[in-house]
Amino acid sequence: MTSDPQADDAASTGVADTSADLPERAATGAPAEPVAGEQTQGRRSRAGHFAREVLLVGVTALVISFLIKTFVVQAFWIPSGSMEQTLVYGDRVMVSKIQAGPFEIERGDIAVFRDPGGWLPPAVETDRGTVLNAATELLEFIGLVPAGDDDHLIKRVIGVGGDNVMCCDDQGRITVNGVALDEAYLFPQDEPSLEPFDVVVPQDHFWMMGDHRSNSRDSRANDDGSGTGGSVPADHMVGQALALVWPLDRFEVFSRPGETFGDVPAPEGSP
C-alpha cells in the first residue's frame, strides 16, 4: 500500500491542516477562541480596573468624612463625670461644627470647647505602639474615630456675653440677669453651686458649668472674680452637642431647656 506523502508529513510534524475549516467558521460567524495569554491579560486588566475603582471609592469616602468632620459634625467621647447624669464617662456625642442659625450656641446648650488654658491637667499620652498610635491619630484626624480628651471639654452654657451670672439667691439658685434658674438637669442632690460668685461675662465669651456641679472644674474654678478668667472665648468653642449616639440604649437628641432659660432677659445694654 502506497502512503500519501502529504499525509505522512502532517502526521510526523503533529500539525493538522485546518485551512479547510476556515470558510466554514467564517460562514457560521463563530468567534475565534482566545489563546491562553489573551485570557490571562484580560483577567489582569479586569482585576486592575476593580482595584482602581475600590481605591477611588475609598479615597472619596475618606475625603468626604474629613470634610464632614471639619465643617459639619464631629464625634467626641466623654472623658469624665462632670456632666453626669446627662452624660457619663465613655458616652459618644455628635457635635455640630456649624455655629449659625439654629446651631448658634446659646444659654442651656451643651457645648464642646478647646481648653482656654489651665482647665485641664497635662495630658498623659497613651502608648499603643507606633502602628496603633499612628492609625488612631489618622482615624481621629479624618473623623472615623471619636476625638478624645486631649484638649477638649464639654459643659453647659449658663451665660453668654454681657450676662450677669450670680450665685446664689436666697433659695440657693443661680441667677442670670436677675432671673433664677430651676435646673432640672443637675446631678441628683447636687447644689447649683457651693462657691459664691457674681460676674459679668465678657462679650464673645461663655460662662460654662458642668451638670455635676460638685464634680466639675468649670468657669467657677478658673475665674479670678472678674468673669474674664473663667469665661471661654467664642473662638475656642467647637460647637453644640446635638445627640448622644452611643451607647444605643442611651440615645438622645439634645434640646435647649427652655423651661430653665426661657424667661432670662437679654443683658443690659444689648441691642
Secondary structure, DSSP 8 states (H G I E B T S, - for coil): ----HHHHHHHHHT----GGGHHHHHHHT------HHHHHHHHHHHHHHHHHHHHHHHHHHHHHHHHHHHHTEEEEE--SSTTTTTS-TT-EEEEE---SGGGS--TT-EEEEE--SSSS---------HHHHHHHHHHHHHTSS-B-SSSEEEEEEEEETT-EEEE--TTS-EEETTEE---TTS-TT--S-SS-EEEE--TTEEEEE-SSGGG---TTTT--SSSSTTSEEGGGEEEEEEEEEESGGG-EE----HHHHTT----TT--
